[in-house]
Amino acid sequence: MRLDFPFHYFIAFILVLSCPSLRVLQKRKTFFFLLFPFHLLTSHFHLSLSLSLSLSLSHYPMSNPTTNGDLTSPLLSDVILTISDQTTNGDCATTTSPPPNPYDFLGAPPLEIAPPSPIDPFRNHTPGFRGLYEWCKILIILPVVALRLVLFGLCIAVGYVATWVALQGWKDLSLPLTPWRRRLMWITRICARCILFSFGYHWIKRKGKPAPRELAPIVVSNHVSYIDPIYYFYELCPTIVASESHDSMPFVGTIIRAMQVIYVDRFSPASRKFAVNEIKRKAASNNFPRVMLFPEGTTSNGRFMLSFQHGAFVPGFPVQPVVVRYPYVHFDQSWGNISLAMLMFRMFTQFHNFMEVEYLPVVYPLESKHDSATHFAERTSNAMASALNVLQTSYAYGDVMIVSKAAEVTKQADCSNYMVEMAWAKNMFDVKTSETLEFLDQFLSMDPDSNGRVGFHEFSTAFGLGCCPLSEKIFQYFDVEHKGSISFRQYLVGSAHIRMQETFWGSCATAFEKCKNTSFQISFNELGDVLQSTIPCTDHNVSRLFSIFDIDKDKLISRDDFMTCLNKYPFLIALFTHCIKDPCLIEIV
């Protein structure tokens, strides 16, 4: 928009009224002295503001500006406006023609990626101590912290002993606990409530009540903090679904076993299938307690809803959703980018921590054949997001793993710019979390800068492509923003987009058939001969590319090596474009 003269005065007037320090000037009748330089400053410039919401708000309800003070007031959602400069020429913005597409021969269209979402659902908003108030409060409450630590340790010890006694002689873990064992577990449940008290949760506001187990054998909840499972253990004592790593935790592992936990390995299809069968078996029998799941799979900051996993919805039983809130003023209790030790210390040093739990109406599976587990999960997620008044996102547990690995390698405190919205990437490009981590290893090997971006020189050097027209075209294919650098999200999506083309594997097979020798392999010199017409074939470039293709390191590239390499680095198929000239030669595999 163009700022005209009257509008300048209006802006300055608003600034004067909103700034206390400027009100003094207004009282001294220097208001128009402020307007004059402001007009001179702005009247010589034209400002083009491009306001973009990276979230498609047409798909999500806008959050109302309410407070967090009571149970019915939902948390505010962070919506960020990105303001960017745009070079203009008169009334029309200057545009550039799209760069040549090196993957036309695959039928792949130019890469188009929506800007990344500006939100970070894992960010803790108070990771450190801020202000004099926090430090004074810590000094005042230190004696209370000592008493809380004593209570915490005592409850852990008593709960562990009671659970250990309850598990004695229990051999068949697939059977439900006997009545006397369940009664003994009440001691541990009371200890769990005392642990919450030691953390500052003196009272917990609750709305609604749990539905009868016969009506809703499965309970799902959003996941914000490690406090959530402690509360649900006290309130419901359910059977939970958890990672196998929890079993080895001191004290906690014993208590988890008493809850008849269902262990699952996220990356094992067999383990996930077994977990779904166990959920179905235990939910079908009233002799077992309720089955409790956190379908988000990890903790968020409570301001957004992560993408749901479908394990709770595949069995087809009615589900009762529960939402938990942690209203705060000085201390965000979410377990995001903050260490467990710091989070516990901050909890111990608060006068009181607020927690609110709301049991929502039961969500039933529909009799319609079109109501799949995905639709069932979406309906439940919609109900929970509506109750919390938050936006639903495509972020998932895979994004947490990406950020953790990037932080470990780069040694940077904030690696949120590596997130890709894993649920979206999986649905759109059929890329798994394990594959994404492999792509992340490749990207990190290119030594990204502090903003998590890689330039052309680093990209071409890492893969031995050299500086040539083809390598520039490949890089420009990823660089959809035309910034001269690419992000991990662009690298992942671009690679997956190339690989998902229908003719990709046929083109890979054809390229190998054109390059192989009589021994059905490719040697170092033969690879150099093939590539000499596409890239600068220096010893460094050929050696680097040969090491990438020689997967088994036997100094020869077999068909398996060739196909495996292009599965890991799909964009390298562009090096063999000249080998695939006749579409009739493409082998359909």
C-alpha positions in Angstrom: 0.0 0.0 0.0 1.2 3.6 -0.5 1.4 5.8 2.5 -0.2 9.1 1.5 0.2 12.4 3.5 -3.0 12.3 5.6 -2.4 8.6 6.5 1.1 9.6 7.8 -0.5 12.0 10.2 -2.9 9.3 11.3 -0.1 6.8 12.0 1.8 9.4 14.0 -1.3 10.3 16.0 -1.8 6.7 17.0 1.9 6.4 18.0 1.6 9.5 20.2 -1.5 8.2 21.9 -0.1 4.7 22.4 3.3 5.7 23.8 3.4 7.2 27.3 6.7 8.9 26.7 5.2 10.7 23.7 2.2 11.9 25.7 4.5 14.3 27.5 5.4 15.8 24.2 1.7 16.1 23.3 1.0 18.0 26.6 3.9 20.3 25.8 2.3 21.1 22.4 5.1 19.5 20.4 2.8 17.1 18.6 3.1 18.7 15.2 6.9 18.9 15.5 6.7 15.1 15.7 4.5 14.9 12.6 6.7 16.9 10.4 9.8 14.7 10.4 7.7 11.6 10.4 6.1 12.8 7.1 9.4 13.7 5.6 10.7 10.2 6.5 7.9 8.3 4.9 6.7 10.4 2.0 9.8 9.6 -0.1 9.4 5.8 0.1 6.9 3.3 -1.2 6.4 0.3 1.0 5.1 -2.9 -0.4 4.0 -5.3 2.4 3.3 -8.9 1.6 1.4 -10.3 4.5 1.1 -14.0 4.4 -0.2 -16.6 6.8 1.7 -19.8 6.3 -1.2 -21.7 7.8 -4.3 -22.2 5.6 -6.7 -20.6 8.0 -9.6 -21.5 5.8 -9.2 -25.0 7.1 -8.9 -24.0 10.8 -11.1 -22.0 13.1 -9.5 -18.8 14.2 -8.7 -18.6 17.9 -10.5 -16.0 19.9 -8.5 -13.6 22.1 -9.5 -15.0 25.5 -7.5 -15.5 28.6 -6.2 -18.7 30.2 -7.7 -18.0 33.6 -10.5 -20.6 33.8 -11.4 -24.0 32.5 -13.6 -22.8 29.6 -11.2 -20.2 28.4 -8.9 -21.9 25.8 -5.2 -21.1 25.3 -4.3 -18.5 22.7 -2.7 -19.9 19.5 0.3 -18.2 18.0 -0.4 -16.9 14.5 2.5 -15.0 13.0 2.4 -12.5 10.2 5.4 -12.6 8.0 6.2 -9.2 6.5 8.6 -9.3 3.5 9.8 -6.7 1.0 8.8 -7.1 -2.6 10.6 -5.2 -5.4 8.0 -3.4 -7.6 8.2 -1.5 -10.8 5.3 0.9 -11.0 2.1 -1.0 -10.2 3.4 -4.4 -11.2 5.8 -6.7 -9.3 8.8 -7.9 -11.3 8.8 -11.6 -11.9 11.4 -14.0 -13.2 10.8 -16.9 -15.5 11.1 -20.3 -13.8 14.5 -22.0 -14.1 14.9 -25.0 -16.5 13.6 -28.2 -15.1 16.3 -31.0 -15.2 13.6 -33.6 -14.5 11.3 -33.0 -17.4 12.3 -36.4 -18.8 10.6 -38.0 -15.8 7.4 -36.0 -16.3 8.1 -34.2 -13.0 6.6 -30.7 -12.9 8.6 -27.9 -11.4 8.8 -28.1 -7.6 6.2 -26.1 -5.7 6.3 -26.0 -1.9 4.2 -23.8 0.3 6.1 -21.7 2.8 6.8 -23.5 6.0 4.4 -22.9 8.9 5.7 -20.1 11.1 4.6 -21.9 14.3 6.6 -24.0 16.6 4.3 -26.3 18.6 7.2 -27.6 20.7 8.7 -24.3 21.9 8.5 -23.7 25.7 7.8 -20.0 26.1 9.7 -19.6 29.4 12.8 -21.8 29.1 14.8 -19.7 31.6 14.5 -17.3 34.5 13.2 -13.9 33.6 13.1 -10.8 35.7 13.7 -9.9 39.3 10.4 -11.5 40.4 11.5 -15.0 39.4 14.8 -14.7 41.3 13.2 -13.3 44.4 10.5 -16.0 44.3 13.2 -18.7 44.1 15.0 -17.3 47.1 11.8 -17.1 49.1 10.6 -20.6 48.3 13.9 -22.5 48.7 12.9 -23.8 52.2 9.6 -25.1 50.7 11.5 -26.7 47.9 13.5 -28.8 50.4 10.3 -30.1 51.9 8.8 -30.8 48.5 11.9 -32.8 47.6 11.6 -34.9 50.8 7.9 -35.5 50.0 8.7 -36.4 46.4 11.4 -38.9 47.4 9.2 -40.5 50.1 6.3 -40.9 47.7 8.6 -42.5 45.1 9.9 -45.0 47.7 6.5 -45.9 49.2 4.9 -46.3 45.7 7.8 -48.4 44.5 7.6 -50.8 47.5 3.8 -51.1 47.2 4.1 -51.9 43.4 6.9 -54.4 44.0 4.7 -56.3 46.5 1.7 -56.2 44.2 3.8 -57.8 41.4 5.2 -60.6 43.4 4.2 -64.0 42.1 2.6 -62.5 39.0 4.0 -64.7 36.2 1.7 -64.4 33.2 1.9 -60.7 32.2 -0.8 -61.2 29.6 -3.5 -61.8 32.3 -5.2 -58.9 34.2 -4.2 -58.2 37.8 -6.1 -60.0 40.5 -8.4 -58.0 42.8 -6.0 -57.9 45.7 -3.1 -56.7 43.5 -5.4 -53.9 42.2 -6.3 -52.9 45.7 -2.7 -52.7 46.7 -2.0 -50.5 43.7 -4.2 -47.8 45.4 -1.3 -47.1 47.6 0.8 -46.2 44.6 -2.0 -44.1 43.1 -2.2 -42.1 46.3 1.5 -41.6 46.2 1.1 -40.4 42.6 -1.3 -37.7 43.9 1.2 -36.7 46.6 3.9 -36.4 43.9 1.7 -34.0 42.1 1.3 -32.1 45.3 5.0 -31.9 45.8 5.3 -30.4 42.3 2.9 -27.6 43.3 -0.3 -29.0 41.9 -2.2 -28.5 45.2 -5.6 -28.6 43.5 -6.5 -29.6 40.0 -9.7 -28.3 38.4 -11.7 -30.9 36.6 -14.7 -30.6 34.3 -16.8 -33.6 33.3 -16.1 -37.1 34.4 -14.8 -40.4 33.0 -17.3 -42.4 31.1 -18.0 -45.9 32.3 -15.4 -48.4 31.0 -18.1 -50.4 29.4 -19.1 -47.4 27.3 -15.7 -46.1 26.4 -12.8 -48.6 26.9 -10.3 -46.3 25.2 -9.2 -42.9 26.5 -7.1 -40.4 24.4 -5.6 -37.2 25.6 -3.4 -34.4 24.4 0.2 -34.5 25.7 1.8 -31.4 27.2 4.0 -32.5 30.1 5.3 -35.5 32.0 2.7 -34.5 34.6 -0.1 -35.9 32.3 0.6 -39.6 32.8 1.1 -39.1 36.6 -2.3 -37.5 36.9 -4.0 -40.2 34.7 -2.4 -43.0 36.7 -3.9 -41.5 39.9 -7.3 -40.8 38.3 -7.8 -43.8 36.1 -4.9 -46.3 36.5 -5.2 -47.2 32.9 -3.2 -49.5 30.6 -1.0 -47.3 28.6 0.9 -47.6 25.3 4.5 -46.6 25.7 7.9 -47.1 24.2 10.0 -50.0 25.3 12.7 -47.7 26.6 10.4 -46.7 29.5 10.7 -50.2 31.0 14.3 -49.7 31.9 13.7 -46.5 33.8 14.5 -46.8 37.6 11.4 -47.0 39.8 9.1 -45.8 36.9 9.7 -49.1 35.0 8.3 -51.2 37.8 5.2 -49.0 38.1 4.6 -49.0 34.4 4.7 -52.8 34.3 2.0 -52.9 37.0 -0.1 -50.8 34.7 0.2 -53.7 32.2 1.7 -51.4 29.6 1.6 -52.2 25.9 5.1 -51.7 24.5 5.6 -50.5 20.9 8.6 -49.7 18.7 7.6 -46.7 16.5 9.8 -47.9 13.6 8.8 -51.5 13.6 5.7 -52.4 11.5 5.5 -55.7 13.3 5.6 -54.1 16.7 3.0 -51.5 15.7 0.7 -54.3 14.5 1.2 -56.2 17.7 0.4 -53.1 19.8 -2.9 -52.6 17.8 -3.9 -56.2 18.5 -3.1 -55.8 22.2 -5.2 -52.6 22.4 -8.1 -54.4 20.8 -7.7 -57.4 23.1 -7.5 -55.4 26.3 -10.2 -52.9 25.3 -12.6 -55.8 24.6 -12.3 -57.3 28.1 -13.7 -55.5 31.1 -11.3 -57.4 33.3 -8.5 -55.0 32.1 -8.5 -51.3 33.0 -9.1 -48.7 30.3 -6.6 -48.3 27.6 -4.9 -44.9 27.6 -3.1 -43.4 24.6 -1.5 -40.0 23.7 -2.2 -40.1 19.9 0.1 -37.1 19.3 3.0 -39.4 20.2 5.0 -36.7 22.0 4.5 -33.5 24.0 3.6 -30.2 22.6 3.4 -26.7 24.2 -0.4 -27.1 24.4 -1.1 -24.2 22.0 -1.5 -26.5 18.9 -2.7 -29.9 18.2 -0.2 -32.3 16.6 -1.1 -34.9 14.0 -2.7 -38.0 15.4 -1.4 -41.5 15.1 -4.1 -44.1 14.4 -3.4 -46.9 16.9 -6.2 -45.9 19.2 -8.8 -45.8 16.4 -8.0 -48.9 14.4 -9.7 -51.3 16.8 -13.0 -49.4 16.3 -14.1 -49.0 19.9 -15.7 -45.8 21.3 -13.2 -43.3 22.5 -13.4 -40.7 25.2 -11.2 -37.7 24.5 -9.7 -35.8 27.4 -8.0 -32.4 27.2 -5.5 -31.0 29.7 -4.5 -27.4 30.1 -1.7 -25.7 32.1 -2.6 -22.0 32.5 0.3 -19.9 33.5 1.6 -16.3 33.9 5.4 -16.7 34.6 6.1 -20.4 33.9 5.2 -22.5 30.9 4.9 -26.0 32.2 5.1 -27.7 28.8 7.9 -30.1 28.1 9.3 -28.6 24.9 12.7 -27.3 24.2 13.6 -27.5 27.9 15.5 -30.2 29.8 13.7 -32.4 32.2 15.9 -31.3 35.1 15.2 -27.6 34.4 11.5 -28.3 34.0 11.3 -30.1 37.4 13.3 -27.4 39.1 11.0 -24.7 37.8 8.0 -26.6 39.0 9.4 -27.1 42.4 10.1 -23.3 42.7 6.6 -22.2 41.9 4.1 -21.2 44.7 1.4 -23.1 42.8 1.1 -24.7 39.4 -2.3 -24.7 37.6 -3.7 -27.7 35.8 -7.1 -28.2 34.3 -8.6 -31.5 33.0 -11.8 -31.7 30.9 -13.5 -35.0 30.0 -15.2 -34.6 26.6 -18.2 -36.6 25.3 -17.5 -40.0 23.9 -16.8 -40.2 20.2 -18.3 -43.3 18.5 -17.1 -45.0 15.3 -19.6 -44.6 12.5 -21.3 -47.6 10.9 -20.5 -46.2 7.5 -17.9 -48.0 5.5 -16.2 -44.7 4.7 -15.4 -44.1 8.4 -11.9 -45.4 8.4 -9.4 -45.1 11.3 -8.2 -41.9 9.7 -11.6 -40.3 9.7 -12.3 -41.5 13.2 -9.0 -39.9 14.3 -9.8 -36.7 12.5 -13.2 -36.4 14.2 -11.7 -37.0 17.6 -8.9 -34.5 16.9 -11.4 -31.9 15.8 -13.4 -32.3 19.0 -10.3 -31.9 21.2 -8.9 -29.0 19.2 -12.3 -27.3 19.4 -12.4 -27.8 23.2 -8.9 -26.3 23.5 -9.6 -23.7 20.9 -6.3 -24.4 19.1 -5.2 -25.0 15.6 -4.5 -28.5 14.2 -1.2 -28.9 12.5 0.7 -31.4 10.5 3.6 -31.6 12.9 4.3 -35.0 14.4 6.8 -36.9 16.5 9.1 -37.2 13.5 9.7 -33.4 13.7 10.9 -33.8 17.2 13.4 -36.4 16.1 14.6 -34.2 13.2 15.1 -31.2 15.6 16.9 -33.4 18.2 19.3 -34.9 15.6 20.0 -31.5 14.0 20.7 -29.9 17.4 23.1 -32.8 18.2 25.1 -32.4 15.0 25.0 -28.6 14.6 25.3 -27.8 18.4 22.7 -25.1 17.9 20.2 -24.4 20.6 17.3 -23.7 18.2 16.9 -26.0 15.2 13.2 -25.5 14.7 13.9 -24.4 11.1 14.7 -28.0 10.2 11.1 -29.1 10.9 9.2 -30.3 7.8 5.6 -31.0 9.2 6.2 -34.7 9.1 2.6 -35.8 8.8 2.1 -33.7 5.7 5.3 -35.0 4.1 4.3 -38.6 4.8 0.8 -38.1 3.3 1.9 -36.1 0.3 5.2 -37.8 -0.6 5.0 -41.2 1.1 8.3 -40.6 3.0 8.8 -42.4 6.3 10.4 -40.9 9.4 13.4 -43.3 9.1 13.9 -42.2 5.5 13.6 -38.5 6.6 16.4 -39.0 9.1 18.6 -40.4 6.3 17.9 -37.4 4.2 18.7 -35.2 7.2 22.1 -37.0 7.5 22.8 -36.1 3.8 21.8 -32.5 4.4 23.8 -32.1 7.5 26.9 -33.4 5.7 26.7 -30.3 3.5 27.5 -28.1 6.5 24.4 -25.9 6.6 24.8 -22.4 8.0 23.3 -21.0 11.3 20.0 -20.6 9.6 19.8 -24.2 8.5 20.4 -23.5 4.8 22.9 -24.8 2.2 24.3 -22.8 -0.7 25.2 -23.9 -4.2 28.9 -24.4 -3.5 28.3 -26.7 -0.5 25.7 -28.6 -2.4 27.7 -29.2 -5.5 30.9 -30.0 -3.5 29.2 -32.5 -1.3 28.0 -34.6 -4.2 30.9 -34.1 -6.6 28.8 -32.3 -9.2 31.2 -29.4 -9.7 30.1 -26.0 -11.1 28.3 -26.6 -14.4 24.9 -25.8 -16.0 23.4 -29.2 -14.9 24.4 -28.8 -11.3 23.0 -25.3 -11.3 19.7 -26.6 -12.7 19.5 -29.3 -10.1 20.2 -26.8 -7.3 17.7 -24.3 -8.7 15.1 -27.1 -8.8 15.3 -27.3 -5.0 15.6 -23.5 -4.5 12.0 -22.7 -5.0 12.4 -19.4 -3.1 15.2 -18.2 -5.4 17.3 -17.3 -2.4 20.5 -19.0 -3.5 20.3 -21.5 -0.7 18.0 -24.3 0.2 16.4 -25.6 3.5 16.2 -29.1 4.7 12.4 -29.0 4.0 13.1 -28.2 0.3 15.8 -30.8 0.0 13.5 -33.5 1.5 10.4 -32.6 -0.4 12.3 -32.2 -3.7 14.0 -35.5 -3.4 10.8 -37.3 -2.4 8.9 -35.6 -5.3 11.4 -36.9 -7.8 11.4 -40.4 -6.4 7.6 -40.6 -6.5 7.3 -40.1 -10.3 5.9 -43.1 -12.1 8.8 -43.3 -14.5 11.5 -42.9 -11.9 12.4 -46.5 -11.3 12.1 -47.4 -14.9 14.5 -44.6 -15.8 17.0 -45.8 -13.1 16.9 -49.3 -14.6 17.3 -48.0 -18.1 20.3 -45.8 -17.1 22.0 -48.7 -15.5 21.5 -50.9 -18.6 23.0 -48.1 -20.7 26.1 -47.7 -18.4 26.9 -51.3 -17.4 29.7 -53.4 -18.9 29.7 -57.0 -20.0 30.0 -58.0 -16.3 26.8 -56.1 -15.5 28.7 -53.6 -13.4 30.2 -50.1 -13.7 33.8 -49.4 -12.9 35.4 -46.1 -11.9 36.6 -45.3 -15.4 33.3 -46.3 -17.0 31.4 -44.0 -14.6 33.8 -41.1 -15.6 33.2 -41.8 -19.3 29.4 -41.7 -18.8 29.5 -38.4 -16.8 32.0 -36.6 -19.0 29.2 -35.0 -21.1 27.2 -33.8 -18.1 29.6 -32.5 -15.4 33.2 -31.5 -15.0 34.9 -34.9 -14.7 37.7 -34.0 -12.4 39.3 -36.7 -10.2 37.6 -35.3 -7.2 34.2 -35.2 -8.7 34.3 -38.7 -10.2 35.8 -40.1 -7.0 33.1 -38.5 -4.9 30.3 -39.7 -7.1 31.8 -43.2 -7.4 32.0 -43.5 -3.6 28.3 -42.5 -3.3 27.2 -45.1 -5.9 29.5 -47.9 -4.6 27.2 -48.8 -1.6 29.0 -52.0 -0.7 32.5 -50.5 -1.2 33.8 -53.3 -3.4 35.1 -50.8 -6.0 32.4 -51.8 -8.5 28.9 -50.5 -8.9 26.4 -53.3 -9.2 22.7 -52.9 -10.2 21.8 -53.1 -6.5 24.3 -50.4 -5.7 23.0 -48.2 -8.5 19.3 -48.6 -7.5 20.0 -48.2 -3.8 22.0 -45.0 -4.4 19.3 -43.4 -6.5 16.7 -44.4 -3.9 18.8 -42.4 -1.3 19.8 -39.6 -3.7 17.0 -39.4 -6.3 18.1 -36.1 -7.8 21.3 -37.8 -9.2 19.2 -39.4 -11.9 19.6 -36.1 -13.8 23.2 -37.1 -14.4 22.0 -39.9 -16.8 19.5 -37.9 -18.8 21.5 -38.4 -22.0 21.2 -42.1 -21.5 17.5 -42.0 -21.5 16.6 -40.4 -24.8 14.0 -42.7 -26.2 11.0 -43.1 -23.9 10.5 -46.6 -25.4 13.7 -47.7 -23.7 12.5 -47.0 -20.2 12.0 -50.2 -18.4 8.8 -50.4 -16.4 9.6 -52.0 -13.0 
